[in-house]
Amino acid sequence: MFLAKVYVTYKESILDPKGEAIRKSIQQMDYDSVQSVRLGKYFEIIIEAADEEVASREIEEIADKLLANVVMETYRYELEPITSNEANTIQVEKAQLSEEDGDEG
């Protein structure tokens, strides 16, 4: 079992207007050292796979087909082996956060 942490961002050649707006706001707060902000998406996926190679292949397929618009976005991911107990703990923590936020899923 693996925990995949998937990071999706715009390609460098694509304008990121939200990131630019955030950068400007940060600089208006007198944090002039901030030169660039790129906005993105983050996913945690628990995947049961025979080995890291299989998990990696499946995560790449999922990212290519669903998580990222590969014309405009790029992605990277990290795979971390986890136990069933760790997977259950992660799922319980997320459910608790959802309940605190008033989400239904």
Sequence and secondary structure as in RCSB ss.txt:
>XXXX:A:sequence
MFLAKVYVTYKESILDPKGEAIRKSIQQMDYDSVQSVRLGKYFEIIIEAADEEVASREIEEIADKLLANVVMETY
RYELEPITSNEANTIQVEKAQLSEEDGDEG
>XXXX:A:secstr
 EEEEEEEEE TTS  HHHHHHHHHHHHTT TT      EEEEEEEE  SSHHHHHHHHHHHIIIII  TTTEEE
EEEEEE  HHHHHHHHHHHHHHHHHHT   
